[in-house]
Amino acid sequence: MVTRFIHPEPGINTFHSTCVLWVGAILIGSQPLTSAEDPVTRGKQVAILYNKSQAESLELALDYARKRLVPENRIIGLDLPVEEEISRQQYDSLLEEPLEKILLERGLLAPKVAEDYDYNRTMAHTFRLAGTSTIRYLVLCRGVPLKIRGDRSIEAIEDGQKFLPWMRKNEASVDSELAALPMRVLTGLRTGLIENVNFGAKDPSTIHPLRGVLMVTRLDGPTPLIASRLVDKAMEAEIRGLWGRVYIDSRGLKSGVYVLGDQWMREAAATSEASGLEVILDSQPELFPSGYPMNDVLFYCGWYAASPTGAFKDGYVEFSPGAIAYHLHSFSAATVRSQTANWVGPLLSSGVTATLGCVYEPYLEVTPNISVFWDRLLRGFSLGEAAYASLNALSWQTVIVGDPLYQPFALPLQDRLDSLRMNPTSDLGWALMRDVQKALAGQEYSAQDLVKKIQSHPDYSSAIQVSSALNERLARLIPSALETQTVLHFYEDGLLLSQSDAEKLRMASAYANVHRVFGNPGSAIKAYHFILGTFATLENKAQILEWLSDLTRQHGTSADKAYLLKITRPPE
């Protein structure tokens, strides 16, 4: 695991240990439980809801149905408001009641009767919802409202229930309310939350309306094109594979009311490593800083800023096709239609394929348990299954944006390697590195051991010719002081292969530093010129200028000295 240290930031509202909800353990290093199902079978598990008031909402529904083979009788249109926020009365009369009526009429969700269920017990009970359900997922298309504002008159009526003070509110995401539709036979209450007994599920097939949850996600975003591309990118990654690095931006907390959020993120980092993924872990309070290059991001998780800042604001973050990202913040999904406000919209605009967020204050313990979510995805769960296994409550604040059927890790790694051997691409380097590190998981090994394992891998000779990431990884692992020319050679080849600005910035910086300390001062000067002339925002610009000044003074040509004077001269 690579640890990155940087700077400090604010907090998130939480509630204390008097709450009855609990946090489940992750299964680090466990093997995948699922494989990709037949596409026709998967399509039949989905119903789609669109807004009749928006033509683009219908277009998105039909497009999704065509791509995921969803039968026509599972496409449902309702006349809905176009605003993201609606009233409780609008939700009940225009959305939930007519939707449930249609689902019943079409035989998609049969009438249900609760058996063996004690609603006053918590977490230990078992129950069954009698009846049948032919669907497990509900996809909301852009145009379907996002959230339901609170209605204090309802709270006044229902306040006699055994809720902690912070639970006595009825604002919620539309998605989380609809996810609780199968539970409405047990309670019609709108104040507070409903326990999700599927939390921590280890068998994805058990996450089902007959166990109290309809897995609701949405295809949404700042533009109709972004929303429609979510399924395309998901299906592309299912075919190609999801490759790259994991970036975890924790806050380094060891105690206090917010430590749980950091614990989830550290667990997600450990799960990633056990699966053979390269992890960049930051343990400082602030986000990855401005100018910090992040490329081939397959999974990002961080907290706690109200909207994108640092590296996410200056354009040096490049997501892999199929990438999943989550920023823990109370109002990360207050809107999903903005490219700049909160987190869900900006992340979607930056190219992620799936994300999660909250529409109103959720309180920390009732946000998605990201360690469970990521663990289940790595084990082959679909996006919808992993998300609802990570939620301990329904009828609350969470939204999941993305194709619920998306299974980035359904296919075993060895199958991916077999396919890439037949048609080597840059992904072969990622597959090789994951294969090696997964085999070493749980063992103690040195950087030298890892280099030997990589270079003795049967696919090394093919991968090193096409993968900039593999060249960079070896350059970072091999000691520059002992094998300077070998390290420089890997950086040079990596730079020639790279198609990423962020990757070029990182490798050029490392290449320049190796030359500055161990190599050719003239080559270091040229590399620093390239960096300063190409990249507007740099994490350590002042340091680079100091190094360049020293090198130019001692080893520079007259042209080098003129360039330094030009870029350091104060503006007139």
N, C-alpha and C positions, 0 to 999 in steps of 0.2 A: 504494500500500500504506500502510495506517495503522499506525504503530509505537506500541506501548504499552510504557512503561517501568514496572517495579515491582521487587520484592525478591529473597533467596537460599535453596537446598536441597540434599539428599544425592546419591548416585551410584548407578550400576548396575554389577554385575559384568561384566567384559569378558574377552576373551582377546587375546593379542598377535598380531603379524603373521605368526607362524609357521604360522598356520592356512591351509589350502589354499583355503578358500572365498573368493569374490570378490563385489564389489558392481557391479551393472550401472548404466549411465547411463539417465536418464529422457529422454523425448522431449518437451521443452518446446514447447508450442504446436502439436503435431501434430494432424492432423485425425482425427475418429473413423473407426475401421475397420469398425465393425459397425452393424447396425440391428436392430431388434426382429424376432425370428424368428416364424414361425407358432406360436401357443401349443400346438397339438397336437404339433408337432415338438419343441418345448422340453420338454414334459411327458414325452415318451418317453425323454429323455436322463437321467431321474432315477430312482433307486431310493430307497425310504424304509425306514428301520429304526426299529422301535418296541420297547418293553419289554412283553412279555406280562404281566408282573407288575403293571403299572399301567394301569388302565382309561383314565386321562386320556392316556396315551402313545398308545394306539390311537386315541382320539378325535382327537388332534392329527394323527396320520398320515392318517386318513381325510379330515380337514378340508383338509389340505394337498393331498392327491391330488385332491380335488374342485375346489379352486380353481386348481391348476396343471395339471389334466388329465393326471395321472400314471396310466397303466394299472394295473389291479388286480394283475397278476402282478409288478409292481415294488414291491409293499408287502410287507415282510418283518417278521415278529414273532419274537422270541427271548425265552426265559425268562432274565432277567438280574437281577443284584443291583440293589437300589434306591439303594445308596450311590453317591456321586459317585466315590469312589476304590475301585479293585479291585486284586487281586493279578495278577501276570503269569500265573500258572496259570489264574486265572479268565478273564482276557482271552483266552488261547489256546483254552481248552476250551469256554467258554460263548459267546464272541463271534466271534473271527476265524474259527476253523475251521468252525463251523456256517454262518456267513454266506457264506464262500467256497463251501462246498458247495451252498448254495441258489442263489447267483449262477450257478454252473456248470450246475446242473440245469435252471435256467430259461432258459439260453442268454443270459444278460445279460452274462456275462464268460467268454469261451471259454478253454480251456487255452492256455497261452502258452509259447513257447520263445524264449529270447534269441538274437539273431543280431548279429554284428559289435559285440560289447560287451566292453571290457576294464575290469573293475571296478577295477583298480589304477591306471588313468589318471584324471586329474581334469580336469573341466570342458571339455577340448578334444575329447573323444570324441563320436562319433555312434553311435547304436544304434537297433535296431528290435525291438519285441516282437511277434512273429508271432502271428496269431490274430485274433479279432474281439471287439468290445465294442459293445453297443447302448446302454450307459449311459456318461455322463461324470461324473455327480454322484451323491453319496449324502447324503441328509438324515437326520440323527440326531434323533429326537424326544425331548423332555424325558422323562427316565426312563432313557435310555441312559447308562451311566456315563461320567464325564468324563475320568478319568485313571488311569494304571497306576503303582502305586508300584514303586520300584526293588527288584530282587532281586539281592543281592550274590553269590549262588551262581552265577548265570548270568554275571555279570561275570568271576568267577574263571576260568570255562571259556573265555570268549571273549577274554580280555585279551591274547592273543598278536597280535591284529590291530594294524594301523598306525594307532592312534588317539592323539591327544594326550591327556594326563592328564585334562583336563576332559571329554573325550568318553567316558570309560570309565564310563558309567552307562547304565541301561536304563529308568529312569523316563521316561514320555512321556505325551502326551495320547492318549486313545483315537482321536480324530479324525485326528491325524497318523500314527498307526500304520496305521489303515485306509486313509489316503491312499496309503500305500506298498504296498498290497496287490499291485498289478501288478508291483512290483519284487521281490517275494519269490522269484520264479523265479531271480533273480540272486544273492541272498544271504538266508540264513535267520538271519543274525546279528541279535541284539536289542540288543547293546551298541553304543552310539554312534549316529550319525545316517546317513542315506542322502541322497546328493546329489539335488537336484531339478533335472533338466536342463531343465525348463520355466521356470526362473528367468529373468526379463527377457523372456519371450515377447512378440513384437510382433503375432503372429497368434493370436487366441484359439482358433481351430479346432484348433491344434496341441496344445493342453493337453488331453490325452486319455490313457486307460489304455494305449493302444498306444505312448505315449511316457512311460509309467512312473508316471502319477499318476491317481488317482481323486479328484475334487474333493469333499471332505467338509466340510460345514458342519452346524450344528445349530440347531434351533428350541428354545431353552431360555431359562431366566431364573428370577428369584425366585418367580414364580407361573405356574400354567398359563395364565392369561389373557394375561400378558405374552408368553409364548412363542407363543401362538396369534395374537396381534395382529401379530407380525413380518411375516407374509406379507400381511396386510391393508394394513399401512402401506406395504409395498414396492409392492404393486399400485396403491395409491392414488397414490403418487409417480410411478409409471410413466405413469399417465394424466394427472395434474395437472402433473407436473414437479417437480424438486427445486430450491427457491429459497431464497435467503438469503445469509448471509455465511460466510466461512471464518475460523475462529479458530485460529491456530497459536501454541502456548505453548512456544517454545524456551527455551534457557537462556543463549544468547549466548556459547557456547563457541567459542574460536578455535583451541585446541590441546588436547592431552592424549588419554587413552585413550577418553574419552567423546564426542569431537568428532563422531564419525560420526553419532550420533543427532541432533545439532543440524543437521548437514549435510543429512540426509534431510528434516528439517522445513523448512529454508530452501528446499530444492528443491521441496517440496510447495507452499510459498507462491508461489514463482515460477511453477510450473505453473498454479496457480489464477489468478494475475494474467493470464497469457497467454491463459487461457480466458475472460477478462472478468469474473471473480468479484471481489467486494470482499473484501479480506484484512485482518484485524486481526492483526498480528504482534507478539507480546511477546518481547523478547530479554533479559529479566531472569531470574535463577535461580528465583524463586518462581513459583507458579501465579498465575493471575488472582486478585486479592485478594477478600476478603470484601466484599460490597456492590457489586462490579463488575457492571454489568448486561450480560448477553449474551442477545440474542434473535435469532430467525430463524437459528439456527446450523444450517447445512446440513452442515458438516464441521468437526469439532474434532480436533486432534491436539496432545498435550502430554506432558510428563514433568517431574519424576520424583518422585512421592509414592506412598506405599503404599496410600492410600485417599483418597476425595474430601475436599477441603479448600477453603478460600477460597470463591470464588464458587459452587463446586459443592456447598458444604455449606449455604449460606444461602438457596438457592432462587431465585437470580436468573439461572439458566441455562434458556433455553427453546429446545428443539430444533424445527426445522422438520419437518413430516411427511416421512418418508423419510430423516431425517438419519443420518449415519454418524459414528462417533466412535471414537477410539483413544487410550488413555493408555499410554505406554511405561513398563512396570514389570515386573520379573522375575516377579512373582506376581500379575499383574493378573487372571488367570482361575483362581486357586487354588481358588475356588469361583465358580459362576455363579448360585447359588441365594440369595445374600444381597443385601438391598437396601442394605446399609451397608458391607460388607467388600470390600476390593480394589476393582476398577474395573468389571469387566464387568457384574456384577449391578446396581450403582448406576446405571451409564449406561443399561442397559435399563429400569430403573425410572423414569429421568428422561425416557424417551420415544424413545431412539434406535432406529433400525430395523435397524442392523447394527453390529457391533463385533468387535474381535479382541483376543486376549490370550494369555498363557502360563500354564501350570499349575504348572510347576516352573522352576527357574533355567535360562534358555535361553542366556545370554551374548549380549551386545549384537549381535554380527555375525550371529547366527542368529535374531534376531527379524525380524518382517516389515519389509521395506524400504518404509516408508510412502510415500516419494516415487514408487516404482514402482507401488505399489498405487493411489494417488490418480490418477496419470497415466493408468493403464489404465482406471480407471472413467470418467474424463472423456472418454476416446476411445471409449467405448461398450461396454467389456467388461462381462460380468456380475460380480456380487459374487464368485462362485466363481472365475471366470477371473482377475480382478484380484488376488484373494488369493493364488492359487497361482502367479501370475507374480511375486509379491513375495517368495516364500519360496525361499531357496536350499537348504533341507534339509527332508527328511521323516523320519518316525519320531523326532520330536523333541517340542517342547513347545507348539506353537501350536494354538489353537482359533479358528474363525471362527463367530460367532453371527449368523444371519440367513438369509434365503432365498437360496440360491445362484444362482437365476435372476434376481435383482433387477438390472435395468438402468436406473438413474436417468437416464443420459444417452444412451440409444440414439436418441432422436428428436432431429433437428437443431434448433438454436435457432430458426431461421426458421419451422419448422413449429409450434413452441410459440407464437411470436408471432402467426402466422396464426390459431391457435385462440383465443388470448386477445383478439384484435381482435373476434372474433364475440361473445365473452362476457367483457367486461372485469371482472377481479377485481383484488385487491391484488397478485397475482402479475405483472400487467402492468408494474408499476413495476420489479420485479426483472428481468424479461425485457428491458425497455428499457435499464436500466443495464448489463446484461451485454452487450447488443448493441453499445452505444456503446463500452464499454471494450475489448471484443474487437477492434473495428475499429481502436482506437488502440494495441493491444499492440505493443510494440517501438519506439514513437515517443516522442519527448519532447513533453510538452504541459503547460500550466499548468492551474491550477484554473479559471481563466477560460475557457480553451479547452474544458475538460470541461463546464462549465455551458452554453456555447453549443451544443455537440454534443447535450447532453441536451435542451435546450429547442427545438432545431430538428428533433428526431426526429419522424417522422410520427405516432407514438403518444403524444407528450407530453401533448396536451390531454386525452386520455382517462385516461392513467395518473396524472396529477397529482391528479385528482379522487378516486381510489380507493386510492392508495398512500401510507401514512404513511412508508414507508421512502424513497420518492422525495422527499417533502417534507423529510425530515430530511437526506438527502444534499445537497440544494441549500442548505439552511440552513448546513450545515457548510462547503460549498465557497465560498460568497459571503462576502467580507470584511465582518465586522460593523461595523467602524469607518466604512466607506464607504457601506454600504447597510443601515443598522440596521433600518429599518422593513420592508424586504423580507425580511431574515433572520427577524425576529420573526413576520412573516406566515406564512412557511413552517413555523416551529415551531408556531404556533397551529393551523394546519390539520393538521399532522401529529399533534398531540396529540388533536385531535377525531376523527381517523380511527383512531388506534391502538387495538388490542385487547390490547396486551401490557403487563404491568406493568413489565417490564425496560425496554422501549422508552420508556414514559412517564417512568420515573425518569431515563433518560439525556436525553431531550428537555426535560423540565422543568428539569433542572439546567442545561443549556445555555441555555435560555430565561431563567432567572433570572440567569445570569451576564452575558448580553448586556444585560439591563435594568440590572443593577448597574453596569456599566461605561459603557454608551452610552445607555441608555434611561431608563425611569421608575423611580425608587427605590421608589415605592409598589408597583408591579407586581412588582419583584424581591422585596420583603418578602412579598407574598402567595404568590409561587411557592415561596419557601423555607419558608413555613408549610405549604404543601401537601406538600412533600417530607418535612419532618420529621414531619408528622402521618400520613403514609401509609406510609412505608417504615421498618421497624424497624432494618435494618442498612444503613449507608451507608459507602462506602469512605472518604469525607473528611468525616465528620460534624463533627469539631472545626473544620475550616476553614469549613464552612457556618455553624456557630454564631458564629464570629468575624466573618464577613461580615454575618450577620444582626444581630449586636450593633452593629456600626458603623452600618449602615443605620438601625436602629431608633433609635439615639441621635440621629442627625442628621435623620431624616425621618419617624420613626414616629409614629403616633397613640397616644393613651393606651391604646387596646385592644392595639395592637402591643406597647407596652412591658409591659403586663400579661402578655401571652402569653410574651414573652421571659423575664420573671421566673419564670413558672410552669415553663417547660421547663428553665431553668438552675438553679433552686433546689435545693440539696443535699437528699437525702432525710432525713427526720427519724429 
